């Protein structure tokens, strides 16, 4: 097995671990994204709204873990 094959296997292993983590903790991640977005909106007096950015981030996570967030 060459160095590239080892690197590729390591990347696949890391991807699998990340997907498992996202599937296990996706609800907490989703909640954290919402809380962060609400915090920024509250601190800026509503001048900055991150709802659309939060939705894009949640969609990206959905693509990684294969499960929709709430």
PyMOL Python script that loads the backbone (N, CA, C, O; Angstrom):
from pymol import cmd

cmd.read_pdbstr("""\
ATOM      1  N   UNK A   1       0.856  -1.178   0.000  1.00  0.00           N
ATOM      2  CA  UNK A   1       0.000   0.000   0.000  1.00  0.00           C
ATOM      3  C   UNK A   1       0.895   1.232   0.000  1.00  0.00           C
ATOM      4  O   UNK A   1       1.784   1.376   0.840  1.00  0.00           O
ATOM      5  N   UNK A   2       0.644   2.111  -0.952  1.00  0.00           N
ATOM      6  CA  UNK A   2       1.440   3.310  -1.067  1.00  0.00           C
ATOM      7  C   UNK A   2       0.956   4.416  -0.146  1.00  0.00           C
ATOM      8  O   UNK A   2      -0.080   4.300   0.510  1.00  0.00           O
ATOM      9  N   UNK A   3       1.721   5.477  -0.113  1.00  0.00           N
ATOM     10  CA  UNK A   3       1.393   6.608   0.753  1.00  0.00           C
ATOM     11  C   UNK A   3       0.052   7.226   0.366  1.00  0.00           C
ATOM     12  O   UNK A   3      -0.719   7.627   1.237  1.00  0.00           O
ATOM     13  N   UNK A   4      -0.229   7.304  -0.928  1.00  0.00           N
ATOM     14  CA  UNK A   4      -1.503   7.874  -1.365  1.00  0.00           C
ATOM     15  C   UNK A   4      -2.677   7.026  -0.902  1.00  0.00           C
ATOM     16  O   UNK A   4      -3.710   7.554  -0.491  1.00  0.00           O
ATOM     17  N   UNK A   5      -2.515   5.713  -0.970  1.00  0.00           N
ATOM     18  CA  UNK A   5      -3.577   4.807  -0.520  1.00  0.00           C
ATOM     19  C   UNK A   5      -3.832   4.960   0.975  1.00  0.00           C
ATOM     20  O   UNK A   5      -4.983   4.945   1.411  1.00  0.00           O
ATOM     21  N   UNK A   6      -2.769   5.107   1.761  1.00  0.00           N
ATOM     22  CA  UNK A   6      -2.917   5.316   3.198  1.00  0.00           C
ATOM     23  C   UNK A   6      -3.630   6.636   3.480  1.00  0.00           C
ATOM     24  O   UNK A   6      -4.498   6.715   4.349  1.00  0.00           O
ATOM     25  N   UNK A   7      -3.255   7.650   2.745  1.00  0.00           N
ATOM     26  CA  UNK A   7      -3.887   8.955   2.909  1.00  0.00           C
ATOM     27  C   UNK A   7      -5.360   8.892   2.541  1.00  0.00           C
ATOM     28  O   UNK A   7      -6.201   9.469   3.230  1.00  0.00           O
ATOM     29  N   UNK A   8      -5.669   8.204   1.473  1.00  0.00           N
ATOM     30  CA  UNK A   8      -7.057   8.064   1.033  1.00  0.00           C
ATOM     31  C   UNK A   8      -7.877   7.275   2.054  1.00  0.00           C
ATOM     32  O   UNK A   8      -9.022   7.626   2.339  1.00  0.00           O
ATOM     33  N   UNK A   9      -7.292   6.214   2.602  1.00  0.00           N
ATOM     34  CA  UNK A   9      -7.984   5.435   3.629  1.00  0.00           C
ATOM     35  C   UNK A   9      -8.213   6.270   4.882  1.00  0.00           C
ATOM     36  O   UNK A   9      -9.268   6.177   5.509  1.00  0.00           O
ATOM     37  N   UNK A  10      -7.236   7.080   5.246  1.00  0.00           N
ATOM     38  CA  UNK A  10      -7.376   7.955   6.403  1.00  0.00           C
ATOM     39  C   UNK A  10      -8.468   8.990   6.195  1.00  0.00           C
ATOM     40  O   UNK A  10      -9.212   9.307   7.124  1.00  0.00           O
ATOM     41  N   UNK A  11      -8.569   9.516   4.984  1.00  0.00           N
ATOM     42  CA  UNK A  11      -9.610  10.500   4.671  1.00  0.00           C
ATOM     43  C   UNK A  11     -10.992   9.860   4.727  1.00  0.00           C
ATOM     44  O   UNK A  11     -11.938  10.478   5.217  1.00  0.00           O
ATOM     45  N   UNK A  12     -11.117   8.654   4.242  1.00  0.00           N
ATOM     46  CA  UNK A  12     -12.399   7.933   4.295  1.00  0.00           C
ATOM     47  C   UNK A  12     -12.795   7.663   5.746  1.00  0.00           C
ATOM     48  O   UNK A  12     -13.961   7.802   6.115  1.00  0.00           O
ATOM     49  N   UNK A  13     -11.824   7.279   6.560  1.00  0.00           N
ATOM     50  CA  UNK A  13     -12.088   7.012   7.974  1.00  0.00           C
ATOM     51  C   UNK A  13     -12.552   8.296   8.675  1.00  0.00           C
ATOM     52  O   UNK A  13     -13.500   8.268   9.459  1.00  0.00           O
ATOM     53  N   UNK A  14     -11.895   9.397   8.395  1.00  0.00           N
ATOM     54  CA  UNK A  14     -12.269  10.684   8.980  1.00  0.00           C
ATOM     55  C   UNK A  14     -13.673  11.098   8.539  1.00  0.00           C
ATOM     56  O   UNK A  14     -14.451  11.610   9.343  1.00  0.00           O
ATOM     57  N   UNK A  15     -13.992  10.880   7.278  1.00  0.00           N
ATOM     58  CA  UNK A  15     -15.324  11.191   6.761  1.00  0.00           C
ATOM     59  C   UNK A  15     -16.383  10.364   7.477  1.00  0.00           C
ATOM     60  O   UNK A  15     -17.427  10.887   7.869  1.00  0.00           O
ATOM     61  N   UNK A  16     -16.115   9.083   7.647  1.00  0.00           N
ATOM     62  CA  UNK A  16     -17.066   8.202   8.331  1.00  0.00           C
ATOM     63  C   UNK A  16     -17.282   8.636   9.777  1.00  0.00           C
ATOM     64  O   UNK A  16     -18.411   8.626  10.268  1.00  0.00           O
ATOM     65  N   UNK A  17     -16.206   9.016  10.455  1.00  0.00           N
ATOM     66  CA  UNK A  17     -16.319   9.476  11.839  1.00  0.00           C
ATOM     67  C   UNK A  17     -17.110  10.779  11.921  1.00  0.00           C
ATOM     68  O   UNK A  17     -17.923  10.955  12.829  1.00  0.00           O
ATOM     69  N   UNK A  18     -16.876  11.690  10.980  1.00  0.00           N
ATOM     70  CA  UNK A  18     -17.604  12.963  10.963  1.00  0.00           C
ATOM     71  C   UNK A  18     -19.089  12.728  10.724  1.00  0.00           C
ATOM     72  O   UNK A  18     -19.928  13.355  11.370  1.00  0.00           O
ATOM     73  N   UNK A  19     -19.417  11.836   9.806  1.00  0.00           N
ATOM     74  CA  UNK A  19     -20.823  11.528   9.539  1.00  0.00           C
ATOM     75  C   UNK A  19     -21.489  10.908  10.763  1.00  0.00           C
ATOM     76  O   UNK A  19     -22.626  11.251  11.087  1.00  0.00           O
ATOM     77  N   UNK A  20     -20.803  10.010  11.438  1.00  0.00           N
ATOM     78  CA  UNK A  20     -21.360   9.386  12.640  1.00  0.00           C
ATOM     79  C   UNK A  20     -21.574  10.428  13.730  1.00  0.00           C
ATOM     80  O   UNK A  20     -22.588  10.399  14.428  1.00  0.00           O
ATOM     81  N   UNK A  21     -20.632  11.340  13.876  1.00  0.00           N
ATOM     82  CA  UNK A  21     -20.761  12.410  14.871  1.00  0.00           C
ATOM     83  C   UNK A  21     -21.958  13.297  14.553  1.00  0.00           C
ATOM     84  O   UNK A  21     -22.738  13.636  15.443  1.00  0.00           O
ATOM     85  N   UNK A  22     -22.103  13.670  13.295  1.00  0.00           N
ATOM     86  CA  UNK A  22     -23.214  14.531  12.894  1.00  0.00           C
ATOM     87  C   UNK A  22     -24.553  13.831  13.083  1.00  0.00           C
ATOM     88  O   UNK A  22     -25.530  14.464  13.484  1.00  0.00           O
ATOM     89  N   UNK A  23     -24.608  12.542  12.801  1.00  0.00           N
ATOM     90  CA  UNK A  23     -25.855  11.811  12.992  1.00  0.00           C
ATOM     91  C   UNK A  23     -26.206  11.709  14.472  1.00  0.00           C
ATOM     92  O   UNK A  23     -27.377  11.792  14.843  1.00  0.00           O
ATOM     93  N   UNK A  24     -25.202  11.530  15.309  1.00  0.00           N
ATOM     94  CA  UNK A  24     -25.450  11.380  16.738  1.00  0.00           C
ATOM     95  C   UNK A  24     -25.790  12.709  17.408  1.00  0.00           C
ATOM     96  O   UNK A  24     -26.627  12.757  18.310  1.00  0.00           O
ATOM     97  N   UNK A  25     -25.144  13.785  16.969  1.00  0.00           N
ATOM     98  CA  UNK A  25     -25.289  15.075  17.640  1.00  0.00           C
ATOM     99  C   UNK A  25     -25.949  16.149  16.776  1.00  0.00           C
ATOM    100  O   UNK A  25     -25.866  17.334  17.097  1.00  0.00           O
ATOM    101  N   UNK A  26     -26.593  15.753  15.703  1.00  0.00           N
ATOM    102  CA  UNK A  26     -27.190  16.709  14.777  1.00  0.00           C
ATOM    103  C   UNK A  26     -28.194  17.632  15.422  1.00  0.00           C
ATOM    104  O   UNK A  26     -28.264  18.809  15.068  1.00  0.00           O
ATOM    105  N   UNK A  27     -28.979  17.124  16.367  1.00  0.00           N
ATOM    106  CA  UNK A  27     -29.972  17.964  17.023  1.00  0.00           C
ATOM    107  C   UNK A  27     -29.313  19.049  17.862  1.00  0.00           C
ATOM    108  O   UNK A  27     -29.804  20.177  17.916  1.00  0.00           O
ATOM    109  N   UNK A  28     -28.208  18.719  18.513  1.00  0.00           N
ATOM    110  CA  UNK A  28     -27.481  19.711  19.313  1.00  0.00           C
ATOM    111  C   UNK A  28     -26.817  20.756  18.414  1.00  0.00           C
ATOM    112  O   UNK A  28     -26.794  21.943  18.742  1.00  0.00           O
ATOM    113  N   UNK A  29     -26.290  20.313  17.299  1.00  0.00           N
ATOM    114  CA  UNK A  29     -25.661  21.228  16.351  1.00  0.00           C
ATOM    115  C   UNK A  29     -26.703  22.178  15.785  1.00  0.00           C
ATOM    116  O   UNK A  29     -26.465  23.382  15.683  1.00  0.00           O
ATOM    117  N   UNK A  30     -27.861  21.634  15.416  1.00  0.00           N
ATOM    118  CA  UNK A  30     -28.961  22.443  14.883  1.00  0.00           C
ATOM    119  C   UNK A  30     -29.389  23.503  15.898  1.00  0.00           C
ATOM    120  O   UNK A  30     -29.584  24.667  15.550  1.00  0.00           O
ATOM    121  N   UNK A  31     -29.531  23.090  17.136  1.00  0.00           N
ATOM    122  CA  UNK A  31     -29.923  24.012  18.193  1.00  0.00           C
ATOM    123  C   UNK A  31     -28.867  25.093  18.393  1.00  0.00           C
ATOM    124  O   UNK A  31     -29.199  26.264  18.580  1.00  0.00           O
ATOM    125  N   UNK A  32     -27.619  24.707  18.356  1.00  0.00           N
ATOM    126  CA  UNK A  32     -26.528  25.680  18.515  1.00  0.00           C
ATOM    127  C   UNK A  32     -26.498  26.704  17.398  1.00  0.00           C
ATOM    128  O   UNK A  32     -26.241  27.883  17.641  1.00  0.00           O
ATOM    129  N   UNK A  33     -26.758  26.269  16.186  1.00  0.00           N
ATOM    130  CA  UNK A  33     -26.807  27.193  15.049  1.00  0.00           C
ATOM    131  C   UNK A  33     -27.924  28.211  15.254  1.00  0.00           C
ATOM    132  O   UNK A  33     -27.732  29.408  15.042  1.00  0.00           O
ATOM    133  N   UNK A  34     -29.091  27.726  15.669  1.00  0.00           N
ATOM    134  CA  UNK A  34     -30.220  28.630  15.916  1.00  0.00           C
ATOM    135  C   UNK A  34     -29.923  29.609  17.044  1.00  0.00           C
ATOM    136  O   UNK A  34     -30.238  30.793  16.934  1.00  0.00           O
ATOM    137  N   UNK A  35     -29.323  29.129  18.119  1.00  0.00           N
ATOM    138  CA  UNK A  35     -29.000  30.001  19.250  1.00  0.00           C
ATOM    139  C   UNK A  35     -27.986  31.063  18.848  1.00  0.00           C
ATOM    140  O   UNK A  35     -28.120  32.224  19.235  1.00  0.00           O
ATOM    141  N   UNK A  36     -26.980  30.681  18.081  1.00  0.00           N
ATOM    142  CA  UNK A  36     -25.977  31.650  17.634  1.00  0.00           C
ATOM    143  C   UNK A  36     -26.603  32.711  16.735  1.00  0.00           C
ATOM    144  O   UNK A  36     -26.303  33.898  16.860  1.00  0.00           O
ATOM    145  N   UNK A  37     -27.466  32.277  15.837  1.00  0.00           N
ATOM    146  CA  UNK A  37     -28.151  33.218  14.947  1.00  0.00           C
ATOM    147  C   UNK A  37     -29.025  34.180  15.743  1.00  0.00           C
ATOM    148  O   UNK A  37     -29.013  35.385  15.494  1.00  0.00           O
ATOM    149  N   UNK A  38     -29.781  33.650  16.698  1.00  0.00           N
ATOM    150  CA  UNK A  38     -30.640  34.492  17.536  1.00  0.00           C
ATOM    151  C   UNK A  38     -29.823  35.451  18.390  1.00  0.00           C
ATOM    152  O   UNK A  38     -30.219  36.599  18.586  1.00  0.00           O
ATOM    153  N   UNK A  39     -28.677  34.985  18.901  1.00  0.00           N
ATOM    154  CA  UNK A  39     -27.815  35.831  19.716  1.00  0.00           C
ATOM    155  C   UNK A  39     -27.322  37.039  18.922  1.00  0.00           C
ATOM    156  O   UNK A  39     -27.369  38.171  19.405  1.00  0.00           O
ATOM    157  N   UNK A  40     -26.850  36.789  17.705  1.00  0.00           N
ATOM    158  CA  UNK A  40     -26.350  37.879  16.860  1.00  0.00           C
ATOM    159  C   UNK A  40     -27.473  38.858  16.543  1.00  0.00           C
ATOM    160  O   UNK A  40     -27.278  40.072  16.602  1.00  0.00           O
ATOM    161  N   UNK A  41     -28.635  38.335  16.209  1.00  0.00           N
ATOM    162  CA  UNK A  41     -29.771  39.200  15.899  1.00  0.00           C
ATOM    163  C   UNK A  41     -30.156  40.044  17.117  1.00  0.00           C
ATOM    164  O   UNK A  41     -30.454  41.231  16.982  1.00  0.00           O
ATOM    165  N   UNK A  42     -30.149  39.433  18.301  1.00  0.00           N
ATOM    166  CA  UNK A  42     -30.493  40.150  19.527  1.00  0.00           C
ATOM    167  C   UNK A  42     -29.464  41.239  19.835  1.00  0.00           C
ATOM    168  O   UNK A  42     -29.832  42.366  20.167  1.00  0.00           O
ATOM    169  N   UNK A  43     -28.192  40.908  19.728  1.00  0.00           N
ATOM    170  CA  UNK A  43     -27.129  41.859  20.057  1.00  0.00           C
ATOM    171  C   UNK A  43     -27.038  43.013  19.064  1.00  0.00           C
ATOM    172  O   UNK A  43     -26.548  44.085  19.417  1.00  0.00           O
ATOM    173  N   UNK A  44     -27.494  42.817  17.846  1.00  0.00           N
ATOM    174  CA  UNK A  44     -27.444  43.890  16.848  1.00  0.00           C
ATOM    175  C   UNK A  44     -28.777  44.614  16.748  1.00  0.00           C
ATOM    176  O   UNK A  44     -28.961  45.457  15.870  1.00  0.00           O
ATOM    177  N   UNK A  45     -29.700  44.296  17.631  1.00  0.00           N
ATOM    178  CA  UNK A  45     -31.006  44.950  17.598  1.00  0.00           C
ATOM    179  C   UNK A  45     -31.785  44.630  16.339  1.00  0.00           C
ATOM    180  O   UNK A  45     -32.588  45.443  15.881  1.00  0.00           O
ATOM    181  N   UNK A  46     -31.559  43.469  15.782  1.00  0.00           N
ATOM    182  CA  UNK A  46     -32.277  43.050  14.586  1.00  0.00           C
ATOM    183  C   UNK A  46     -31.680  43.571  13.285  1.00  0.00           C
ATOM    184  O   UNK A  46     -32.228  43.322  12.212  1.00  0.00           O
ATOM    185  N   UNK A  47     -30.562  44.292  13.368  1.00  0.00           N
ATOM    186  CA  UNK A  47     -29.936  44.837  12.152  1.00  0.00           C
ATOM    187  C   UNK A  47     -29.279  43.741  11.318  1.00  0.00           C
ATOM    188  O   UNK A  47     -29.162  43.859  10.098  1.00  0.00           O
ATOM    189  N   UNK A  48     -28.856  42.685  11.986  1.00  0.00           N
ATOM    190  CA  UNK A  48     -28.221  41.564  11.295  1.00  0.00           C
ATOM    191  C   UNK A  48     -29.099  40.340  11.492  1.00  0.00           C
ATOM    192  O   UNK A  48     -29.370  39.934  12.622  1.00  0.00           O
ATOM    193  N   UNK A  49     -29.538  39.758  10.394  1.00  0.00           N
ATOM    194  CA  UNK A  49     -30.378  38.568  10.447  1.00  0.00           C
ATOM    195  C   UNK A  49     -29.647  37.429   9.763  1.00  0.00           C
ATOM    196  O   UNK A  49     -29.349  37.489   8.570  1.00  0.00           O
ATOM    197  N   UNK A  50     -29.364  36.393  10.533  1.00  0.00           N
ATOM    198  CA  UNK A  50     -28.597  35.268  10.006  1.00  0.00           C
ATOM    199  C   UNK A  50     -29.450  34.042   9.725  1.00  0.00           C
ATOM    200  O   UNK A  50     -28.917  32.944   9.568  1.00  0.00           O
ATOM    201  N   UNK A  51     -30.763  34.209   9.660  1.00  0.00           N
ATOM    202  CA  UNK A  51     -31.641  33.064   9.425  1.00  0.00           C
ATOM    203  C   UNK A  51     -31.313  32.348   8.122  1.00  0.00           C
ATOM    204  O   UNK A  51     -31.277  31.118   8.081  1.00  0.00           O
ATOM    205  N   UNK A  52     -31.074  33.108   7.058  1.00  0.00           N
ATOM    206  CA  UNK A  52     -30.767  32.492   5.765  1.00  0.00           C
ATOM    207  C   UNK A  52     -29.421  31.766   5.821  1.00  0.00           C
ATOM    208  O   UNK A  52     -29.276  30.665   5.289  1.00  0.00           O
ATOM    209  N   UNK A  53     -28.439  32.398   6.474  1.00  0.00           N
ATOM    210  CA  UNK A  53     -27.127  31.761   6.609  1.00  0.00           C
ATOM    211  C   UNK A  53     -27.230  30.493   7.450  1.00  0.00           C
ATOM    212  O   UNK A  53     -26.578  29.493   7.149  1.00  0.00           O
ATOM    213  N   UNK A  54     -28.047  30.533   8.502  1.00  0.00           N
ATOM    214  CA  UNK A  54     -28.243  29.355   9.346  1.00  0.00           C
ATOM    215  C   UNK A  54     -28.877  28.226   8.543  1.00  0.00           C
ATOM    216  O   UNK A  54     -28.500  27.064   8.693  1.00  0.00           O
ATOM    217  N   UNK A  55     -29.834  28.566   7.699  1.00  0.00           N
ATOM    218  CA  UNK A  55     -30.475  27.545   6.862  1.00  0.00           C
ATOM    219  C   UNK A  55     -29.490  26.915   5.887  1.00  0.00           C
ATOM    220  O   UNK A  55     -29.519  25.705   5.663  1.00  0.00           O
ATOM    221  N   UNK A  56     -28.615  27.737   5.307  1.00  0.00           N
ATOM    222  CA  UNK A  56     -27.608  27.220   4.377  1.00  0.00           C
ATOM    223  C   UNK A  56     -26.648  26.285   5.115  1.00  0.00           C
ATOM    224  O   UNK A  56     -26.274  25.234   4.594  1.00  0.00           O
ATOM    225  N   UNK A  57     -26.256  26.670   6.319  1.00  0.00           N
ATOM    226  CA  UNK A  57     -25.361  25.839   7.116  1.00  0.00           C
ATOM    227  C   UNK A  57     -26.020  24.508   7.470  1.00  0.00           C
ATOM    228  O   UNK A  57     -25.389  23.455   7.376  1.00  0.00           O
ATOM    229  N   UNK A  58     -27.285  24.555   7.876  1.00  0.00           N
ATOM    230  CA  UNK A  58     -28.011  23.328   8.204  1.00  0.00           C
ATOM    231  C   UNK A  58     -28.157  22.427   6.976  1.00  0.00           C
ATOM    232  O   UNK A  58     -28.054  21.205   7.088  1.00  0.00           O
ATOM    233  N   UNK A  59     -28.396  23.022   5.810  1.00  0.00           N
ATOM    234  CA  UNK A  59     -28.482  22.231   4.573  1.00  0.00           C
ATOM    235  C   UNK A  59     -27.157  21.541   4.269  1.00  0.00           C
ATOM    236  O   UNK A  59     -27.132  20.392   3.828  1.00  0.00           O
ATOM    237  N   UNK A  60     -26.058  22.252   4.507  1.00  0.00           N
ATOM    238  CA  UNK A  60     -24.737  21.661   4.297  1.00  0.00           C
ATOM    239  C   UNK A  60     -24.496  20.481   5.217  1.00  0.00           C
ATOM    240  O   UNK A  60     -23.934  19.465   4.808  1.00  0.00           O
ATOM    241  N   UNK A  61     -24.925  20.623   6.458  1.00  0.00           N
ATOM    242  CA  UNK A  61     -24.785  19.516   7.412  1.00  0.00           C
ATOM    243  C   UNK A  61     -25.648  18.342   6.982  1.00  0.00           C
ATOM    244  O   UNK A  61     -25.234  17.188   7.088  1.00  0.00           O
ATOM    245  N   UNK A  62     -26.854  18.638   6.496  1.00  0.00           N
ATOM    246  CA  UNK A  62     -27.732  17.567   6.001  1.00  0.00           C
ATOM    247  C   UNK A  62     -27.071  16.781   4.877  1.00  0.00           C
ATOM    248  O   UNK A  62     -27.210  15.560   4.809  1.00  0.00           O
ATOM    249  N   UNK A  63     -26.365  17.456   4.011  1.00  0.00           N
ATOM    250  CA  UNK A  63     -25.690  16.780   2.899  1.00  0.00           C
ATOM    251  C   UNK A  63     -24.566  15.879   3.417  1.00  0.00           C
ATOM    252  O   UNK A  63     -24.282  14.835   2.829  1.00  0.00           O
ATOM    253  N   UNK A  64     -23.933  16.281   4.510  1.00  0.00           N
ATOM    254  CA  UNK A  64     -22.842  15.482   5.049  1.00  0.00           C
ATOM    255  C   UNK A  64     -23.329  14.248   5.794  1.00  0.00           C
ATOM    256  O   UNK A  64     -22.759  13.165   5.659  1.00  0.00           O
ATOM    257  N   UNK A  65     -24.397  14.418   6.586  1.00  0.00           N
ATOM    258  CA  UNK A  65     -24.824  13.284   7.399  1.00  0.00           C
ATOM    259  C   UNK A  65     -25.970  12.497   6.805  1.00  0.00           C
ATOM    260  O   UNK A  65     -26.278  11.405   7.281  1.00  0.00           O
ATOM    261  N   UNK A  66     -26.609  13.027   5.775  1.00  0.00           N
ATOM    262  CA  UNK A  66     -27.681  12.302   5.116  1.00  0.00           C
ATOM    263  C   UNK A  66     -29.008  12.313   5.837  1.00  0.00           C
ATOM    264  O   UNK A  66     -29.958  11.660   5.405  1.00  0.00           O
ATOM    265  N   UNK A  67     -29.086  13.059   6.946  1.00  0.00           N
ATOM    266  CA  UNK A  67     -30.333  13.143   7.697  1.00  0.00           C
ATOM    267  C   UNK A  67     -30.736  14.591   7.836  1.00  0.00           C
ATOM    268  O   UNK A  67     -29.900  15.435   8.162  1.00  0.00           O
ATOM    269  N   UNK A  68     -32.015  14.903   7.594  1.00  0.00           N
ATOM    270  CA  UNK A  68     -32.462  16.297   7.734  1.00  0.00           C
ATOM    271  C   UNK A  68     -32.456  16.744   9.183  1.00  0.00           C
ATOM    272  O   UNK A  68     -32.789  15.974  10.084  1.00  0.00           O
ATOM    273  N   UNK A  69     -32.072  18.000   9.401  1.00  0.00           N
ATOM    274  CA  UNK A  69     -32.192  18.584  10.727  1.00  0.00           C
ATOM    275  C   UNK A  69     -33.603  19.094  10.888  1.00  0.00           C
ATOM    276  O   UNK A  69     -34.353  19.185   9.917  1.00  0.00           O
ATOM    277  N   UNK A  70     -33.966  19.426  12.113  1.00  0.00           N
ATOM    278  CA  UNK A  70     -35.349  19.852  12.363  1.00  0.00           C
ATOM    279  C   UNK A  70     -35.662  21.199  11.780  1.00  0.00           C
ATOM    280  O   UNK A  70     -36.787  21.682  11.913  1.00  0.00           O
TER     281      UNK A  70
END
""", "prot")
cmd.dss("prot")
cmd.show_as("cartoon", "prot")
cmd.util.cbc("prot")
cmd.orient("prot")
